[in-house]
């Protein structure tokens, strides 16, 4: 017979858990909260030799300079377009593929396909960028080789402003849709099977079962994933674009993160780049808070 644990034992267990949590908390404080002190540069004419305490305060001048830059307006437009397409397609394609995969009756085949589409998620963009450059090369790439054999002209996918953003969107969806598919497959398993049996007895075909049972069953998950994606509207994928873009496609491929990289680390405009990063973070935070609010209202989702 088990004896109830004493209050001392419970306190000991709590202290142990707190000690285990301490390294993670320290890492967050050191790498996430302490660097926020550098946001003061957004309101200064920052000079590295003088430091934050010695640099002159200029108020909102850096923000005015930022919004007067044509490069910033262009990067903002490109970011919203690319990130918006990624968010929309990142919801639609995994949902459709999960519905199709759910119709596969052979479990071994279903698991094989699921594993196959999930694998690209683990490939880093550094490695994948090299593969894509070879595949999309206008001279030796396999895609253009096929196009030439079909009688078409070769396309410079990564060097043309018209095609570059769509290559970015398509390759990102191809890489990540397998992860989203698993989420929706998990949601499909939560639907009561007896609902399908009752619908079949009542004469409902597969399409009617999809419309009246399956889609309402996963609708809360779709709403949740959509609202939680709102905070990523200014995150178009720095690692992907940085490894694939070139100055020739800045017009349609330059995003906020790549612009901040060039302003801060190459042009040494620390104050302006900090102002841009702060603006991006504040707007993203507002969107994230709004998305959690909407998710709680519509699906009852809570962080804690």
Number of C-alpha atoms within 10 A of each C-alpha: 3 4 5 7 8 9 9 9 11 11 11 12 12 12 12 11 11 12 11 11 11 11 11 11 11 12 11 12 12 11 10 10 11 10 10 10 9 11 15 16 24 25 20 24 20 22 16 11 8 10 11 18 11 13 16 15 16 13 12 13 16 21 19 12 12 18 12 11 10 10 17 19 15 18 22 18 18 22 24 18 19 22 22 20 19 24 20 12 17 25 21 15 17 22 22 13 19 22 18 10 17 15 11 13 9 8 10 10 12 15 12 11 14 19 14 11 17 19 13 18 15 10 11 12 22 13 10 17 20 12 12 17 15 15 16 20 19 20 15 12 16 14 17 21 18 12 13 15 10 9 8 11 12 19 17 16 21 24 18 16 16 15 16 21 23 17 16 21 21 13 14 20 20 15 19 19 23 24 19 20 24 19 16 24 19 13 18 19 12 11 15 12 11 9 14 19 13 11 16 14 10 9 11 15 12 12 10 13 17 15 11 14 17 19 15 13 18 20 14 17 19 20 16 20 19 18 20 19 21 21 20 18 21 24 18 28 21 17 14 17 20 18 15 22 20 13 9 12 18 20 17 22 30 26 30 26 24 20 19 22 15 13 18 16 11 10 11 14 16 21 25 25 26 23 25 22 16 17 14 17 14 11 14 18 15 12 20 19 15 16 20 21 16 17 21 15 11 13 14 12 15 10 5 3
